[in-house]
Amino acid sequence: MDEKQNTSSVSPAIVGAQYGAYAGLASVIYSLAAMTLGVHENTLVGILGVAVPVIFMALGIFAYRRANEGSASFGQAYLVCIMVALLTAVIASIFTYVYFSFLNPEFYEATIEQAVLRMEEKGTPDEAIETAKRFMTPGYSAVFGFLGNIFILGIIGLLVAAILKRSE
């Protein structure tokens, strides 16, 4: 499988980082809007939130292809996607931590209370609820959000790269 030597001065990592920064910012705006409107727990809103970085993955691959005579190998396209995923995850995690720790801790506390009520309604034992509450902190939310974003967007990035790659 010979891949053409990339003679472009544009790196897929740089393009991915640029579009990842855009995706991270757009994801923060989307999250703020969802929380402000009170629809942040809606499943459809959550699914649509994943679409934000996916759109920027595609835009990044298109930009890379434009700068590279219309071609991008699977590896180059996937590198763009991974960089978008990484920057989106970093920016979203920092936002999560800062927002829930400093800007609006009351919102986070209300969210925790709702989660505990749902567990109680389902008959979750008190010991399990107390254990779960230890992990319900802005720090844990940021870390698990980062890991979840990397995992989900990494898998989706495989599909996006496979669909949008263009060989000579």
VMD Tcl script that builds the backbone (N, CA, C; Angstrom):
set m [mol new atoms 504]
animate dup $m
set s [atomselect $m all]
$s set {name element resname resid chain x y z} {
  {N N MET 1 A 0.845 -1.183 0.000}
  {CA C MET 1 A 0.000 0.000 0.000}
  {C C MET 1 A 0.883 1.236 0.000}
  {N N ASP 2 A 1.253 1.677 -1.146}
  {CA C ASP 2 A 2.088 2.861 -1.245}
  {C C ASP 2 A 1.240 4.101 -1.086}
  {N N GLU 3 A 1.654 4.936 -0.172}
  {CA C GLU 3 A 1.008 6.228 -0.027}
  {C C GLU 3 A 1.928 7.272 -0.625}
  {N N LYS 4 A 1.328 8.236 -1.307}
  {CA C LYS 4 A 2.103 9.315 -1.900}
  {C C LYS 4 A 2.792 10.101 -0.795}
  {N N GLN 5 A 4.039 10.403 -1.002}
  {CA C GLN 5 A 4.781 11.224 -0.033}
  {C C GLN 5 A 4.109 12.588 0.038}
  {N N ASN 6 A 3.791 13.027 1.223}
  {CA C ASN 6 A 3.116 14.303 1.411}
  {C C ASN 6 A 4.097 15.441 1.170}
  {N N THR 7 A 3.877 16.170 0.081}
  {CA C THR 7 A 4.739 17.300 -0.240}
  {C C THR 7 A 4.123 18.613 0.242}
  {N N SER 8 A 2.926 18.546 0.795}
  {CA C SER 8 A 2.268 19.736 1.297}
  {C C SER 8 A 2.961 20.196 2.574}
  {N N SER 9 A 2.987 21.498 2.768}
  {CA C SER 9 A 3.562 22.029 3.996}
  {C C SER 9 A 2.540 22.013 5.136}
  {N N VAL 10 A 1.333 21.559 4.840}
  {CA C VAL 10 A 0.272 21.519 5.835}
  {C C VAL 10 A 0.265 20.138 6.495}
  {N N SER 11 A 0.355 20.131 7.786}
  {CA C SER 11 A 0.345 18.883 8.552}
  {C C SER 11 A -1.092 18.542 8.951}
  {N N PRO 12 A -1.474 17.267 8.857}
  {CA C PRO 12 A -2.817 16.902 9.312}
  {C C PRO 12 A -3.001 17.165 10.811}
  {N N ALA 13 A -1.937 17.078 11.582}
  {CA C ALA 13 A -2.033 17.359 13.018}
  {C C ALA 13 A -2.345 18.832 13.266}
  {N N ILE 14 A -1.720 19.714 12.486}
  {CA C ILE 14 A -1.968 21.156 12.646}
  {C C ILE 14 A -3.398 21.498 12.231}
  {N N VAL 15 A -3.837 20.947 11.110}
  {CA C VAL 15 A -5.211 21.184 10.646}
  {C C VAL 15 A -6.197 20.646 11.683}
  {N N GLY 16 A -5.918 19.444 12.192}
  {CA C GLY 16 A -6.789 18.860 13.204}
  {C C GLY 16 A -6.834 19.680 14.474}
  {N N ALA 17 A -5.685 20.209 14.884}
  {CA C ALA 17 A -5.645 21.051 16.084}
  {C C ALA 17 A -6.461 22.323 15.888}
  {N N GLN 18 A -6.344 22.914 14.712}
  {CA C GLN 18 A -7.113 24.130 14.413}
  {C C GLN 18 A -8.611 23.840 14.479}
  {N N TYR 19 A -9.040 22.802 13.790}
  {CA C TYR 19 A -10.465 22.472 13.785}
  {C C TYR 19 A -10.913 21.903 15.128}
  {N N GLY 20 A -10.004 21.299 15.868}
  {CA C GLY 20 A -10.319 20.841 17.219}
  {C C GLY 20 A -10.594 22.004 18.155}
  {N N ALA 21 A -9.822 23.071 18.003}
  {CA C ALA 21 A -10.061 24.270 18.817}
  {C C ALA 21 A -11.435 24.860 18.488}
  {N N TYR 22 A -11.767 24.898 17.191}
  {CA C TYR 22 A -13.099 25.374 16.794}
  {C C TYR 22 A -14.188 24.485 17.384}
  {N N ALA 23 A -13.978 23.169 17.291}
  {CA C ALA 23 A -14.972 22.218 17.798}
  {C C ALA 23 A -15.123 22.339 19.310}
  {N N GLY 24 A -14.014 22.508 20.011}
  {CA C GLY 24 A -14.081 22.670 21.461}
  {C C GLY 24 A -14.864 23.901 21.858}
  {N N LEU 25 A -14.589 25.011 21.182}
  {CA C LEU 25 A -15.316 26.248 21.459}
  {C C LEU 25 A -16.800 26.091 21.139}
  {N N ALA 26 A -17.101 25.482 19.992}
  {CA C ALA 26 A -18.504 25.267 19.608}
  {C C ALA 26 A -19.197 24.337 20.609}
  {N N SER 27 A -18.488 23.332 21.105}
  {CA C SER 27 A -19.064 22.411 22.093}
  {C C SER 27 A -19.368 23.119 23.404}
  {N N VAL 28 A -18.502 24.028 23.813}
  {CA C VAL 28 A -18.746 24.806 25.033}
  {C C VAL 28 A -19.987 25.680 24.858}
  {N N ILE 29 A -20.098 26.337 23.721}
  {CA C ILE 29 A -21.270 27.182 23.449}
  {C C ILE 29 A -22.538 26.330 23.441}
  {N N TYR 30 A -22.466 25.168 22.795}
  {CA C TYR 30 A -23.606 24.254 22.746}
  {C C TYR 30 A -24.006 23.817 24.157}
  {N N SER 31 A -23.025 23.457 24.976}
  {CA C SER 31 A -23.302 23.021 26.350}
  {C C SER 31 A -23.920 24.140 27.179}
  {N N LEU 32 A -23.371 25.329 27.057}
  {CA C LEU 32 A -23.928 26.475 27.786}
  {C C LEU 32 A -25.376 26.728 27.386}
  {N N ALA 33 A -25.645 26.661 26.083}
  {CA C ALA 33 A -27.013 26.875 25.603}
  {C C ALA 33 A -27.948 25.793 26.148}
  {N N ALA 34 A -27.515 24.538 26.106}
  {CA C ALA 34 A -28.352 23.437 26.602}
  {C C ALA 34 A -28.634 23.588 28.093}
  {N N MET 35 A -27.621 23.964 28.872}
  {CA C MET 35 A -27.818 24.129 30.311}
  {C C MET 35 A -28.697 25.337 30.609}
  {N N THR 36 A -28.501 26.417 29.862}
  {CA C THR 36 A -29.298 27.628 30.072}
  {C C THR 36 A -30.766 27.369 29.756}
  {N N LEU 37 A -31.010 26.594 28.700}
  {CA C LEU 37 A -32.384 26.285 28.303}
  {C C LEU 37 A -32.991 25.138 29.114}
  {N N GLY 38 A -32.173 24.479 29.943}
  {CA C GLY 38 A -32.663 23.399 30.779}
  {C C GLY 38 A -32.916 22.099 30.034}
  {N N VAL 39 A -32.273 21.914 28.893}
  {CA C VAL 39 A -32.472 20.690 28.103}
  {C C VAL 39 A -31.228 19.809 28.097}
  {N N HIS 40 A -30.291 20.072 29.007}
  {CA C HIS 40 A -29.012 19.368 29.025}
  {C C HIS 40 A -29.139 17.875 29.317}
  {N N GLU 41 A -30.231 17.429 29.938}
  {CA C GLU 41 A -30.402 16.010 30.247}
  {C C GLU 41 A -31.187 15.268 29.171}
  {N N ASN 42 A -31.634 15.956 28.146}
  {CA C ASN 42 A -32.383 15.340 27.058}
  {C C ASN 42 A -31.445 14.481 26.211}
  {N N THR 43 A -31.836 13.246 25.949}
  {CA C THR 43 A -30.993 12.314 25.195}
  {C C THR 43 A -30.692 12.830 23.798}
  {N N LEU 44 A -31.687 13.363 23.110}
  {CA C LEU 44 A -31.470 13.877 21.757}
  {C C LEU 44 A -30.481 15.036 21.756}
  {N N VAL 45 A -30.576 15.890 22.755}
  {CA C VAL 45 A -29.641 17.015 22.873}
  {C C VAL 45 A -28.218 16.489 23.062}
  {N N GLY 46 A -28.071 15.432 23.854}
  {CA C GLY 46 A -26.752 14.818 24.047}
  {C C GLY 46 A -26.198 14.227 22.766}
  {N N ILE 47 A -27.044 13.550 22.016}
  {CA C ILE 47 A -26.610 12.964 20.736}
  {C C ILE 47 A -26.217 14.064 19.754}
  {N N LEU 48 A -27.011 15.114 19.702}
  {CA C LEU 48 A -26.685 16.228 18.807}
  {C C LEU 48 A -25.386 16.917 19.225}
  {N N GLY 49 A -25.084 16.883 20.525}
  {CA C GLY 49 A -23.831 17.458 21.007}
  {C C GLY 49 A -22.623 16.733 20.436}
  {N N VAL 50 A -22.744 15.449 20.185}
  {CA C VAL 50 A -21.654 14.682 19.571}
  {C C VAL 50 A -21.464 15.101 18.110}
  {N N ALA 51 A -22.533 15.559 17.486}
  {CA C ALA 51 A -22.452 15.972 16.081}
  {C C ALA 51 A -21.539 17.180 15.897}
  {N N VAL 52 A -21.417 18.013 16.915}
  {CA C VAL 52 A -20.593 19.222 16.793}
  {C C VAL 52 A -19.144 18.875 16.433}
  {N N PRO 53 A -18.430 18.070 17.217}
  {CA C PRO 53 A -17.057 17.755 16.819}
  {C C PRO 53 A -16.974 16.917 15.540}
  {N N VAL 54 A -17.986 16.100 15.274}
  {CA C VAL 54 A -17.971 15.290 14.044}
  {C C VAL 54 A -18.016 16.200 12.818}
  {N N ILE 55 A -18.809 17.236 12.888}
  {CA C ILE 55 A -18.866 18.210 11.787}
  {C C ILE 55 A -17.489 18.846 11.591}
  {N N PHE 56 A -16.826 19.186 12.683}
  {CA C PHE 56 A -15.505 19.795 12.568}
  {C C PHE 56 A -14.446 18.794 12.112}
  {N N MET 57 A -14.634 17.517 12.395}
  {CA C MET 57 A -13.744 16.496 11.835}
  {C C MET 57 A -13.836 16.522 10.308}
  {N N ALA 58 A -15.061 16.515 9.807}
  {CA C ALA 58 A -15.265 16.535 8.356}
  {C C ALA 58 A -14.702 17.812 7.748}
  {N N LEU 59 A -14.986 18.951 8.362}
  {CA C LEU 59 A -14.468 20.226 7.838}
  {C C LEU 59 A -12.940 20.232 7.844}
  {N N GLY 60 A -12.336 19.669 8.883}
  {CA C GLY 60 A -10.880 19.593 8.949}
  {C C GLY 60 A -10.300 18.727 7.850}
  {N N ILE 61 A -10.927 17.582 7.591}
  {CA C ILE 61 A -10.444 16.708 6.506}
  {C C ILE 61 A -10.585 17.413 5.168}
  {N N PHE 62 A -11.706 18.090 4.943}
  {CA C PHE 62 A -11.876 18.835 3.691}
  {C C PHE 62 A -10.798 19.903 3.549}
  {N N ALA 63 A -10.496 20.610 4.630}
  {CA C ALA 63 A -9.454 21.645 4.584}
  {C C ALA 63 A -8.097 21.021 4.293}
  {N N TYR 64 A -7.807 19.896 4.918}
  {CA C TYR 64 A -6.533 19.222 4.668}
  {C C TYR 64 A -6.448 18.774 3.209}
  {N N ARG 65 A -7.521 18.208 2.700}
  {CA C ARG 65 A -7.505 17.764 1.295}
  {C C ARG 65 A -7.308 18.942 0.350}
  {N N ARG 66 A -7.962 20.064 0.617}
  {CA C ARG 66 A -7.793 21.256 -0.237}
  {C C ARG 66 A -6.330 21.689 -0.271}
  {N N ALA 67 A -5.665 21.605 0.853}
  {CA C ALA 67 A -4.262 22.023 0.950}
  {C C ALA 67 A -3.303 20.963 0.417}
  {N N ASN 68 A -3.808 19.773 0.123}
  {CA C ASN 68 A -2.962 18.657 -0.287}
  {C C ASN 68 A -3.403 18.093 -1.637}
  {N N GLU 69 A -3.694 18.967 -2.558}
  {CA C GLU 69 A -4.060 18.585 -3.925}
  {C C GLU 69 A -5.229 17.603 -3.972}
  {N N GLY 70 A -6.170 17.757 -3.052}
  {CA C GLY 70 A -7.375 16.943 -3.064}
  {C C GLY 70 A -7.252 15.563 -2.454}
  {N N SER 71 A -6.091 15.215 -1.925}
  {CA C SER 71 A -5.952 13.858 -1.389}
  {C C SER 71 A -5.652 13.881 0.101}
  {N N ALA 72 A -6.064 12.781 0.738}
  {CA C ALA 72 A -5.759 12.538 2.152}
  {C C ALA 72 A -5.870 11.037 2.349}
  {N N SER 73 A -4.805 10.420 2.814}
  {CA C SER 73 A -4.847 8.995 3.107}
  {C C SER 73 A -5.731 8.775 4.329}
  {N N PHE 74 A -6.056 7.517 4.582}
  {CA C PHE 74 A -6.836 7.204 5.779}
  {C C PHE 74 A -6.098 7.678 7.028}
  {N N GLY 75 A -4.800 7.427 7.105}
  {CA C GLY 75 A -4.018 7.820 8.266}
  {C C GLY 75 A -4.008 9.323 8.478}
  {N N GLN 76 A -3.870 10.081 7.387}
  {CA C GLN 76 A -3.878 11.537 7.501}
  {C C GLN 76 A -5.254 12.035 7.936}
  {N N ALA 77 A -6.306 11.461 7.339}
  {CA C ALA 77 A -7.669 11.863 7.693}
  {C C ALA 77 A -7.958 11.509 9.157}
  {N N TYR 78 A -7.493 10.329 9.587}
  {CA C TYR 78 A -7.743 9.927 10.973}
  {C C TYR 78 A -6.953 10.793 11.957}
  {N N LEU 79 A -5.755 11.211 11.578}
  {CA C LEU 79 A -4.989 12.105 12.440}
  {C C LEU 79 A -5.727 13.426 12.638}
  {N N VAL 80 A -6.340 13.947 11.579}
  {CA C VAL 80 A -7.165 15.151 11.712}
  {C C VAL 80 A -8.281 14.890 12.731}
  {N N CYS 81 A -8.950 13.746 12.580}
  {CA C CYS 81 A -10.059 13.403 13.485}
  {C C CYS 81 A -9.597 13.259 14.926}
  {N N ILE 82 A -8.472 12.602 15.126}
  {CA C ILE 82 A -7.965 12.403 16.489}
  {C C ILE 82 A -7.601 13.737 17.132}
  {N N MET 83 A -7.008 14.623 16.367}
  {CA C MET 83 A -6.661 15.934 16.919}
  {C C MET 83 A -7.929 16.728 17.262}
  {N N VAL 84 A -8.957 16.631 16.418}
  {CA C VAL 84 A -10.231 17.289 16.732}
  {C C VAL 84 A -10.791 16.697 18.024}
  {N N ALA 85 A -10.776 15.368 18.130}
  {CA C ALA 85 A -11.296 14.705 19.330}
  {C C ALA 85 A -10.511 15.130 20.565}
  {N N LEU 86 A -9.192 15.146 20.459}
  {CA C LEU 86 A -8.343 15.481 21.599}
  {C C LEU 86 A -8.586 16.910 22.077}
  {N N LEU 87 A -8.575 17.863 21.161}
  {CA C LEU 87 A -8.779 19.254 21.575}
  {C C LEU 87 A -10.194 19.497 22.072}
  {N N THR 88 A -11.173 18.865 21.434}
  {CA C THR 88 A -12.544 18.992 21.924}
  {C C THR 88 A -12.641 18.465 23.348}
  {N N ALA 89 A -12.042 17.301 23.596}
  {CA C ALA 89 A -12.096 16.699 24.926}
  {C C ALA 89 A -11.387 17.563 25.963}
  {N N VAL 90 A -10.234 18.096 25.624}
  {CA C VAL 90 A -9.489 18.948 26.560}
  {C C VAL 90 A -10.278 20.213 26.885}
  {N N ILE 91 A -10.752 20.888 25.859}
  {CA C ILE 91 A -11.484 22.147 26.064}
  {C C ILE 91 A -12.777 21.894 26.832}
  {N N ALA 92 A -13.517 20.860 26.456}
  {CA C ALA 92 A -14.776 20.554 27.143}
  {C C ALA 92 A -14.528 20.171 28.600}
  {N N SER 93 A -13.455 19.442 28.875}
  {CA C SER 93 A -13.152 19.040 30.247}
  {C C SER 93 A -12.753 20.231 31.108}
  {N N ILE 94 A -11.949 21.111 30.555}
  {CA C ILE 94 A -11.580 22.326 31.293}
  {C C ILE 94 A -12.825 23.160 31.578}
  {N N PHE 95 A -13.671 23.314 30.562}
  {CA C PHE 95 A -14.926 24.050 30.752}
  {C C PHE 95 A -15.773 23.404 31.849}
  {N N THR 96 A -15.923 22.083 31.797}
  {CA C THR 96 A -16.728 21.364 32.786}
  {C C THR 96 A -16.221 21.646 34.197}
  {N N TYR 97 A -14.928 21.510 34.377}
  {CA C TYR 97 A -14.356 21.715 35.708}
  {C C TYR 97 A -14.550 23.159 36.188}
  {N N VAL 98 A -14.222 24.117 35.352}
  {CA C VAL 98 A -14.325 25.528 35.742}
  {C C VAL 98 A -15.785 25.923 35.977}
  {N N TYR 99 A -16.655 25.513 35.068}
  {CA C TYR 99 A -18.071 25.893 35.194}
  {C C TYR 99 A -18.691 25.323 36.467}
  {N N PHE 100 A -18.480 24.030 36.706}
  {CA C PHE 100 A -19.117 23.389 37.857}
  {C C PHE 100 A -18.414 23.685 39.180}
  {N N SER 101 A -17.128 24.016 39.136}
  {CA C SER 101 A -16.410 24.313 40.371}
  {C C SER 101 A -16.528 25.771 40.794}
  {N N PHE 102 A -16.490 26.678 39.825}
  {CA C PHE 102 A -16.376 28.097 40.152}
  {C C PHE 102 A -17.516 28.969 39.630}
  {N N LEU 103 A -17.944 28.732 38.409}
  {CA C LEU 103 A -18.932 29.628 37.806}
  {C C LEU 103 A -20.363 29.333 38.236}
  {N N ASN 104 A -20.692 28.034 38.356}
  {CA C ASN 104 A -22.062 27.689 38.704}
  {C C ASN 104 A -22.125 26.397 39.528}
  {N N PRO 105 A -21.523 26.393 40.718}
  {CA C PRO 105 A -21.552 25.168 41.529}
  {C C PRO 105 A -22.963 24.781 41.970}
  {N N GLU 106 A -23.867 25.752 42.065}
  {CA C GLU 106 A -25.247 25.446 42.448}
  {C C GLU 106 A -25.916 24.562 41.396}
  {N N PHE 107 A -25.626 24.816 40.145}
  {CA C PHE 107 A -26.180 23.997 39.058}
  {C C PHE 107 A -25.708 22.558 39.215}
  {N N TYR 108 A -24.441 22.392 39.528}
  {CA C TYR 108 A -23.885 21.047 39.687}
  {C C TYR 108 A -24.513 20.340 40.876}
  {N N GLU 109 A -24.679 21.047 41.974}
  {CA C GLU 109 A -25.309 20.456 43.156}
  {C C GLU 109 A -26.736 20.024 42.843}
  {N N ALA 110 A -27.475 20.844 42.100}
  {CA C ALA 110 A -28.846 20.483 41.726}
  {C C ALA 110 A -28.853 19.239 40.831}
  {N N THR 111 A -27.887 19.131 39.961}
  {CA C THR 111 A -27.770 17.959 39.093}
  {C C THR 111 A -27.486 16.711 39.913}
  {N N ILE 112 A -26.632 16.832 40.912}
  {CA C ILE 112 A -26.306 15.706 41.800}
  {C C ILE 112 A -27.564 15.276 42.560}
  {N N GLU 113 A -28.295 16.253 43.073}
  {CA C GLU 113 A -29.516 15.940 43.811}
  {C C GLU 113 A -30.511 15.188 42.932}
  {N N GLN 114 A -30.657 15.604 41.682}
  {CA C GLN 114 A -31.569 14.921 40.762}
  {C C GLN 114 A -31.098 13.497 40.503}
  {N N ALA 115 A -29.801 13.306 40.344}
  {CA C ALA 115 A -29.257 11.966 40.100}
  {C C ALA 115 A -29.503 11.057 41.305}
  {N N VAL 116 A -29.306 11.588 42.499}
  {CA C VAL 116 A -29.534 10.808 43.721}
  {C C VAL 116 A -31.017 10.446 43.832}
  {N N LEU 117 A -31.907 11.395 43.543}
  {CA C LEU 117 A -33.344 11.109 43.583}
  {C C LEU 117 A -33.716 9.994 42.611}
  {N N ARG 118 A -33.149 10.030 41.405}
  {CA C ARG 118 A -33.419 8.971 40.417}
  {C C ARG 118 A -32.931 7.615 40.922}
  {N N MET 119 A -31.762 7.599 41.565}
  {CA C MET 119 A -31.244 6.339 42.112}
  {C C MET 119 A -32.161 5.824 43.223}
  {N N GLU 120 A -32.623 6.727 44.077}
  {CA C GLU 120 A -33.516 6.326 45.163}
  {C C GLU 120 A -34.831 5.784 44.612}
  {N N GLU 121 A -35.371 6.436 43.574}
  {CA C GLU 121 A -36.615 5.986 42.953}
  {C C GLU 121 A -36.472 4.588 42.357}
  {N N LYS 122 A -35.289 4.256 41.882}
  {CA C LYS 122 A -35.041 2.937 41.297}
  {C C LYS 122 A -34.722 1.892 42.360}
  {N N GLY 123 A -34.684 2.310 43.620}
  {CA C GLY 123 A -34.424 1.365 44.701}
  {C C GLY 123 A -32.954 1.033 44.899}
  {N N THR 124 A -32.077 1.915 44.470}
  {CA C THR 124 A -30.640 1.704 44.664}
  {C C THR 124 A -30.326 1.728 46.153}
  {N N PRO 125 A -29.562 0.752 46.650}
  {CA C PRO 125 A -29.209 0.731 48.083}
  {C C PRO 125 A -28.444 1.995 48.493}
  {N N ASP 126 A -28.626 2.403 49.733}
  {CA C ASP 126 A -27.993 3.620 50.250}
  {C C ASP 126 A -26.467 3.568 50.141}
  {N N GLU 127 A -25.889 2.402 50.384}
  {CA C GLU 127 A -24.428 2.267 50.280}
  {C C GLU 127 A -23.945 2.556 48.867}
  {N N ALA 128 A -24.702 2.075 47.874}
  {CA C ALA 128 A -24.323 2.304 46.472}
  {C C ALA 128 A -24.464 3.784 46.124}
  {N N ILE 129 A -25.492 4.421 46.657}
  {CA C ILE 129 A -25.676 5.862 46.406}
  {C C ILE 129 A -24.518 6.646 47.013}
  {N N GLU 130 A -24.138 6.306 48.236}
  {CA C GLU 130 A -23.020 7.009 48.885}
  {C C GLU 130 A -21.716 6.804 48.118}
  {N N THR 131 A -21.498 5.603 47.625}
  {CA C THR 131 A -20.297 5.334 46.820}
  {C C THR 131 A -20.323 6.160 45.542}
  {N N ALA 132 A -21.477 6.194 44.888}
  {CA C ALA 132 A -21.604 6.965 43.646}
  {C C ALA 132 A -21.377 8.457 43.896}
  {N N LYS 133 A -21.862 8.956 45.024}
  {CA C LYS 133 A -21.716 10.387 45.328}
  {C C LYS 133 A -20.253 10.800 45.475}
  {N N ARG 134 A -19.395 9.857 45.886}
  {CA C ARG 134 A -17.969 10.183 45.993}
  {C C ARG 134 A -17.354 10.494 44.636}
  {N N PHE 135 A -17.955 9.948 43.595}
  {CA C PHE 135 A -17.451 10.192 42.238}
  {C C PHE 135 A -18.196 11.328 41.537}
  {N N MET 136 A -19.130 11.935 42.216}
  {CA C MET 136 A -19.909 13.019 41.638}
  {C C MET 136 A -19.296 14.356 42.033}
  {N N THR 137 A -18.132 14.641 41.455}
  {CA C THR 137 A -17.457 15.916 41.698}
  {C C THR 137 A -17.113 16.516 40.341}
  {N N PRO 138 A -16.898 17.821 40.293}
  {CA C PRO 138 A -16.501 18.428 39.026}
  {C C PRO 138 A -15.223 17.817 38.448}
  {N N GLY 139 A -14.286 17.466 39.301}
  {CA C GLY 139 A -13.036 16.861 38.834}
  {C C GLY 139 A -13.267 15.520 38.152}
  {N N TYR 140 A -14.041 14.658 38.815}
  {CA C TYR 140 A -14.349 13.361 38.207}
  {C C TYR 140 A -15.159 13.542 36.928}
  {N N SER 141 A -16.097 14.481 36.941}
  {CA C SER 141 A -16.890 14.728 35.735}
  {C C SER 141 A -15.996 15.149 34.572}
  {N N ALA 142 A -15.017 15.992 34.859}
  {CA C ALA 142 A -14.097 16.435 33.808}
  {C C ALA 142 A -13.259 15.275 33.284}
  {N N VAL 143 A -12.731 14.454 34.180}
  {CA C VAL 143 A -11.889 13.323 33.767}
  {C C VAL 143 A -12.692 12.298 32.983}
  {N N PHE 144 A -13.856 11.902 33.518}
  {CA C PHE 144 A -14.665 10.910 32.811}
  {C C PHE 144 A -15.217 11.471 31.507}
  {N N GLY 145 A -15.517 12.766 31.483}
  {CA C GLY 145 A -15.948 13.402 30.240}
  {C C GLY 145 A -14.849 13.377 29.200}
  {N N PHE 146 A -13.617 13.651 29.636}
  {CA C PHE 146 A -12.470 13.604 28.722}
  {C C PHE 146 A -12.314 12.205 28.137}
  {N N LEU 147 A -12.297 11.198 29.009}
  {CA C LEU 147 A -12.118 9.820 28.548}
  {C C LEU 147 A -13.260 9.373 27.638}
  {N N GLY 148 A -14.476 9.737 27.998}
  {CA C GLY 148 A -15.631 9.388 27.164}
  {C C GLY 148 A -15.567 10.042 25.796}
  {N N ASN 149 A -15.193 11.316 25.780}
  {CA C ASN 149 A -15.059 12.027 24.502}
  {C C ASN 149 A -14.006 11.382 23.619}
  {N N ILE 150 A -12.848 11.080 24.186}
  {CA C ILE 150 A -11.774 10.475 23.401}
  {C C ILE 150 A -12.231 9.132 22.833}
  {N N PHE 151 A -12.867 8.316 23.654}
  {CA C PHE 151 A -13.300 6.994 23.218}
  {C C PHE 151 A -14.352 7.092 22.105}
  {N N ILE 152 A -15.431 7.815 22.364}
  {CA C ILE 152 A -16.534 7.913 21.397}
  {C C ILE 152 A -16.075 8.605 20.123}
  {N N LEU 153 A -15.401 9.741 20.262}
  {CA C LEU 153 A -14.978 10.477 19.066}
  {C C LEU 153 A -13.873 9.742 18.322}
  {N N GLY 154 A -13.053 8.973 19.032}
  {CA C GLY 154 A -12.034 8.171 18.362}
  {C C GLY 154 A -12.657 7.129 17.451}
  {N N ILE 155 A -13.706 6.481 17.938}
  {CA C ILE 155 A -14.408 5.485 17.119}
  {C C ILE 155 A -15.136 6.157 15.954}
  {N N ILE 156 A -15.834 7.230 16.235}
  {CA C ILE 156 A -16.540 7.937 15.165}
  {C C ILE 156 A -15.542 8.470 14.139}
  {N N GLY 157 A -14.381 8.924 14.623}
  {CA C GLY 157 A -13.336 9.417 13.725}
  {C C GLY 157 A -12.866 8.363 12.734}
  {N N LEU 158 A -12.830 7.097 13.149}
  {CA C LEU 158 A -12.487 6.011 12.225}
  {C C LEU 158 A -13.451 5.987 11.039}
  {N N LEU 159 A -14.727 6.123 11.346}
  {CA C LEU 159 A -15.742 6.118 10.282}
  {C C LEU 159 A -15.624 7.349 9.392}
  {N N VAL 160 A -15.472 8.506 10.018}
  {CA C VAL 160 A -15.365 9.752 9.251}
  {C C VAL 160 A -14.140 9.703 8.332}
  {N N ALA 161 A -13.007 9.247 8.859}
  {CA C ALA 161 A -11.780 9.164 8.062}
  {C C ALA 161 A -11.939 8.166 6.917}
  {N N ALA 162 A -12.572 7.018 7.200}
  {CA C ALA 162 A -12.764 6.007 6.153}
  {C C ALA 162 A -13.658 6.530 5.035}
  {N N ILE 163 A -14.653 7.310 5.383}
  {CA C ILE 163 A -15.599 7.839 4.383}
  {C C ILE 163 A -14.962 8.983 3.586}
  {N N LEU 164 A -14.195 9.856 4.251}
  {CA C LEU 164 A -13.713 11.072 3.597}
  {C C LEU 164 A -12.294 11.006 3.062}
  {N N LYS 165 A -11.582 9.892 3.247}
  {CA C LYS 165 A -10.226 9.785 2.694}
  {C C LYS 165 A -10.312 9.833 1.164}
  {N N ARG 166 A -9.289 10.352 0.564}
  {CA C ARG 166 A -9.199 10.406 -0.901}
  {C C ARG 166 A -7.782 10.101 -1.302}
  {N N SER 167 A -7.617 9.017 -2.046}
  {CA C SER 167 A -6.309 8.653 -2.521}
  {C C SER 167 A -6.158 9.110 -3.960}
  {N N GLU 168 A -4.918 9.192 -4.405}
  {CA C GLU 168 A -4.654 9.590 -5.789}
  {C C GLU 168 A -5.052 8.493 -6.730}
}
mol reanalyze $m
mol bondsrecalc $m
mol representation Tube
mol addrep $m
